[in-house]
Every structure is written in C-alpha cells, then in structure tokens.
Amino acid sequence: MSDPFDDRLDRYLDKVRARMSWASSTWKDDQIAEIKTHVLDFYKAETAAGADSEEAMDKALASFGNPDQIGDQLHDQWKRDILKLTTLNTMRIGARGVSVLLTVLFIALAIGEGLPKLNQPFWVFAMLAMLVVMLAGMLLGWKYERAGGIVCLAGLVLFDATNYAVSGQLARPLMLVPFALVGTTYILCSVLDNNKKRSTA
C-alpha cells in the first residue's frame, strides 16, 4: 500500500483512539491493532478483486463505519469490561477473606477447646470431618475456584445431612451461611472467568 493510503488509515485509527479517552493504553493498542488488521485484510481482498487502491481503501474504511462511533462503542465496551472485572475481583477477594477468617477461627477453637475425645459418638467425628472438608474446599478455592467451591458445598451438604440424621434438625443457618456463600462465590467466579476468556478468545 502506498504512503498516502497508509496516512488515511492512520488518520482513521487516530480518530478511533481519540474517542477511547479513559481506556488503558494497552487495551487501546490491542483494539487499534485488530481494526488495522481487518481493514488491511479487506483492502487486500478488494484490490485482489480488481478495485484500484483508492476505491479499495474507501470500501475498507466504510466497512467499519464512522471512526467516532467506533471509538465510542469501544470505549463503552472497555467500561463494561472494567466493571465486570472489578465486580469479579471484589467477589473473589471477599470469598478468600471469609475463608481465611473461618480457617483462623476453626484453628483457634481447636486449640482453645481441643479435639473431641475418642469416646465420643461416631457422628461427632463425622461432622468434624465434614467441617474440615469445607475448610479444605475454601482453601483449595484460592487456586482452583470451581473445584474448591464444589468441595466446600459438598462438605456443607454432608455436614447438614449428618446433623439432621442425628438430631432431626438442620444445623443453624448462621453457622453454615458463610460456607455456602464462599462455595457459591467460588463457583460463580469460575463461571464468569471462563465466560470472559471465551468471549475474548
């Protein structure tokens, strides 16, 4: 492509970039590079079909539309992406924070109260094991969110089922809600993260 048409493309891209005022430089560079690639591919296809250089460039730029509108659309997309990322990170940090607090609380109670004596009924050790499973799931979620969330929720269900089988009542909601929230949040973060990766692939 000759320099005059390179200049036209550069001016077009500069207008698009100017509309993305708040977006990060890296993000803007990626979007501009993608647009440039598509425009040049369209230009080459038109010239291969017999169009002259000027006509091919006209069609290539027209295929993307008004640069101001394109820039505004990309800028709005960037703001939506940032909002989603902020929400996702807030959920993730919150779940991890609660997991640490619950783990510290469990260790403090184990040190202060001690573990059950060996002459306790089997169900006491079964419920203790389910509690450990829940805590392990929360810690596992730091690295593997979906697996950690599933383990945490599975332990919660088994804990409550054991409690119901023994006492005929479900465990106190106040005790189990934090575990349920952490497990559910881990799974939700994993799903949202995977959806984000697929949409940008």
N, C-alpha and C positions, 0 to 999 in steps of 0.2 A: 504494500500500500504506500502511496506517495505521501510525502510530508503534509501537504495541505489537508488531506483527509485524516491523517493522524491528528492534526490540530483540531479538526472538527470533533473527533471523538473525545479528545482531551477536554475540550470546552464543555461538551455534553456531560462528561463524567464529573467535571468540576462543579457544574450546577447541581448535579445529584448530591455530591459530597457536601455542598454548602447547606443543603436542607437538613442534613443529619447533624445538627449543631451539638447536641448533647451526647451523641453516641461515642463510644470509645474509639480511639484511632485504629486499633487492631480490627475491631468489628467493621469499621468503615472501609478499611483497606480490603478486607475479605469480600465485602459486598461489591465494591468497585471492581475488584479483580474478576469476580464472577460475571458482572454485567459486561465488562470489556471482552471477556472470553466469548460470551454468547453473541455480542454484536459482531465481533470479528468472524465467528463461525457463520453467521447469517450473511455477512458481507462476502465471504469466500464462496458461499453457495450461490449467491446472486451473480457474482462475476463468472462463476463456472457455468451458469445457465445462459450467459451471453450478455448480461447487463454491463454497461460501462461503469467505471469506478464511481462517478458522481451519483448515478442512479442507484447503484448498489448500496452506497453509504446512506442515501436518502431512505431507502427501504429498511436498511438495518436499524437506523436510529428511530424511524417511525414505528418499527415493530415493538419498541419498548415504550413509546409514548412520551408525554411531556416530562422533561427531567425534573421539574419542580414537584410534580405529582408523584413521580417515582421516589424522589428523595423523601417526601413527606410520608409516603407509605412505609418505606424502610425505617424511618425514624420512629413511627408508631409501632412497628414490629419490634424494634430494639427496646422500646419502653415496656412492651408486654413481656418480652423475654426477661428483662431485668426484674420485673415484678414477680414473675414466676420463679426465677432463681432465688430472689430474696425470700419469698414465701417458703420455698423448699428448704433453703438453708436454715431458716428460723425453726421450722418443724424439726429438722434433723438435730440441731443444737439443743432444742428443748427436750427431745426424747433422750438424747445422750446425757444431758444434765440430770434428768429424773433417774435414769439408770444408775448413774454414779451415786446419787443420794440414797437410793434404795439399797444398793450394794453396801455402802458405808453403814447404813442403819442396821442391816442384817448382821454385818460383822460385829458391830458394837453390841447388839443384843446377844449374839452368840458368845462374845467374850464376857459380857456382864451377867447373863443368865445361865450360860453353859448349855451344852447339848443335852438332849433327853437321856435319861439313864436307860441302860439296856433292858430293864424290866418293864419298860413302857409297852403299851399295846403296839401291834404291828402298824396300825393305821397312823400312829404318830410319826413313825419313821417314813411311812409312805408320803404323808403330807409334807414332811420336811424335805424329802427328796424332790417333790414337785416344786417346792419353793426354790430349791437350788436350781432346778431346770429352768424356771422362769428367770432367775437372775443370770444364769449362763446364757440364755437366749438374748437378754438385754445387752450383755457384754459382747456377744457374738455379732449383734446388730451393728456395732461400730465398724466392722469390716464387711460383713455380709448382711445387708439390711433385711432382705426378704427372708433368708434362712433364719436369722435371729428373731424376726417378728413371728414367724411360724412356730419356732421352738417355744418362745415366750407364751404365745396364746395357747399352744397345746398343753404346756405345763399348767396354765391357769385353768383350763377346762378340766384337766385331770385332778387338780387340787380341789376344785369346787365339787366335782363328782364324788371324790373320796369323802369330803366333808358332809355331803348330802347323804351318802350311803351310811355314814356312821351316826350322824345326828338327826337326819331327816330335815335338815335346813341347809340353805345355801350359805356360803361364807358372807361376812359383812361386806357390802359393796365398797365401803370406804377403803377397805384393805386391798381389794382387787382392782379397783378402777385405775390406779396408776400403772399397774402391769398391763391392763387392757389397752390403755392409751398409748403406752410405749410400743407394745407389739403392733398395734394397728398403725401407728405413725410410721414405724419402720417399713411395713409392707407398702403403705401409701407412698412413701418417699421413693421406694424402689420402683414402683409402677410409674410414678411421674418422671423419674430419672430415665427409665427405659423409653418412655414415650418421647421425651425430649431428644434422646440420642437417635431414635428412629426418624424424627421429624427433620433432623439436621443432617442425616446420612445422605 
